[in-house]
């Protein structure tokens, strides 16, 4: 089964430049578009700027660690996240998964397995239809991504509670039905 992942944007977050280059090379070889961040603050900014389809997130980073970044991501986005880490202890894996990670890869890892896990998570989160995202453009300023449960105003991700996003989505669906 040949799938086209060329439109998919992956954000790689790791403070080790060699690791980022290694991951980028393997993902680009399989047709992914790759953006990079080298710390937690850059990752949060890139999430807003790039709108990735998936994030590969290292746990051990200076300033904000991967768990803190994941918590921030989950406050306003359901973008799939795969944790990358040298910490292979069960407690760390469980913590990442409970915070909302979709998968966990322990370093060192096989590049083929990493790419396969990225593809599997994307397939699973996009559903059987394989569509990118169900995005509604309310007007030239406001966009709503139903699949990711994200609201974008003037090109910027709106940081609001999940229940507010749910209300916004419900309102749009009601308007579409009338």
C-alpha positions, 0 to 999 in steps of 0.5 A: 500500500503506497501512501502519499505523506508529502503534504504532511508537516512534521515538527521535530523538537530536540535540543541535539542538532545531530538528532534533529538532522538525522530525523529530518533526513529520514522523514524527508526521504519518505516525503514529509515536510519537516520543521525544527525546534531546538527547545520548548519555547521554539516548539510552542512558537513553531506549533502556531506558525507551522501547524504541524500534522505531527510533533516528534518531541524530545523529553529531556531539554533545557528550560521547558522539558518535553512533558511541560511542552506537551502540557502546553500543546494539549491546552489548545491542540490535539495535534498528534505527539510522539515522545522521543527520549533516552528515558526508557523507564515505565514511569516516564512512558506512562507520564507522557502517555497520560499527558496526551502523547500518542506514542513513545519512542526510546533512543536509540531507535531504528529510523525505519521504525520511527518513520513507520510509527509516524505514518501509523499515528497519522493514519490513525488520527486522520481516520480511515478516509485519509483526509488532511483536516476538516477545516471550515473557513468562517470568513477571511479571519476565522478558521476552525479545524474540527479534527484538531479542535483548533480555532485560528484567528487572523492566522494565529492559533487561539489559546482557549479551553477545550470546552470553548472550542467544543462550543464553537464547533457546535455553533458552526455545526448548528449554523451549517444545519440551518 
